[in-house]
């Protein structure tokens, strides 16, 4: 479930990443996007992760552009959903960039509904029961 994943993310994976990147680079050392990613590694605030009652599982998929529009994403979602159902999950959630219209159309097509959104992010959910 997501709450366990996020705890492991902070306590196990993130602590190792912080050792690899002990400081956030200055403006001269990196591009803005790199700095933002590295800065986020040093944020242990679990409240920054969205958890939704009734949607304990989470997913994230990325397909290279050459693999998009060929049905692979739909097959992946169906496989993940089937496996989560088999494991007894009540629901699954995900987040995506609010400016990604193609992803928005895709997730609504495969049965996800908007749970929450802000100007930068949309959180989707899908009931599995």
N, C-alpha and C positions, 0 to 999 in steps of 0.2 A: 504494500500500500504506500501511497505517497508520503505519509508522515514518516514512515520508517525509512523510505528512500532519502528524504531530505535530511534526516538525522545522520544517516550514513554518509551522505554527500558532504555535510559539514565536518563531521568527526573523522572521516577516513580519507576521502578523496581530496577535499579542499585543503586539509592540513598539509598534504604532500605537495599540492600545487603552490601553496604559500612558501614552502621551502625552496621550490624551484624559482619563484618570483618573489623574493622577500620585500621588494619595494616597487611602488608604481613609478614607471619612468616619467621623467620630466617632459615638457613640451618638445624640447629639442631632441629627445631620445626616441620618440615614437610618434606615430600618427594618433589622432584623437580616438579613433575606434579601438585601437590596441590598448590605450590607456584606460578606457572605460571598461573593457573586458578584464584587464588586470586589477583594476580598482574593485570590481565586483567580487573577485576572489577573496578580498579582504573584508567582505561584509558577511558576518556570521548571523545576521538577523533572519531567523527562520520565518518571522512574520512577513518577510518580503515574498515568500512563496504562497501562492493561493491554494487553499484546500477547500474543497466543496463537499458538504454532507451529501451522501447519496452517490458520490462519484469518487470513490477511494483510489481508483487506479488512474494512472496517467500514461500518456503516450506522446511520442514525438517522432515524426518521420521526415526525412529530407530525401528528395530524389534529385539527381542531377538533371539539368534541363533536357538532355537527350533522352532521358528515361520518362519524362513527364508526358501525359496525354496518351499513354499507351495501355492504361489499365493496371499498371503495376501498383500504384498507390491504392486503388480500390481493393485489389487483391490483398495487399498488406493489411489494410484496415479490417477487412473481413476476417483474415487469419487471426489478427490480434484480438478482435472482438470475440471470435469463437473461442479462443484460448482463455481469455479472461472470464467468459461465461462458464467454461468448463471448470475453472478454478474457483468459481463462486463469487466473483466480483459483482457488486450491484450496479456499478456504473464506472465510466471512464471520463477523464477530462484532459484538456490540452490547452495550450495557449499559443497564440500566433500574433504576428504583427498586424496592427489595424489597417495598415496600408497595402496589404497583400490581397487584392481582390480575387485573384485566381485561387488562392488557398481557401478564402472564404466560400467561394462557390463550391469547391471540392468538398469541404467538410459538411456543408449543408446538404449536398447531394448524397453523401453517405450516411446521413441521418443524425448529425450533430446539431445541437441548438445552442444559441448564445446564452451563457450563464451570467456573464458580466462583461463590461468593457469600459475602457477609458480611452483617452485620445491616442495612446500608443499601442495598446494591447487588447485583444479579444480572447476571452476564455470560453471555450466550447465544452459541452458535456453531452454524453449519450448514456441513457439508461440501458442496463443490460438484463433486467429482470422482466 
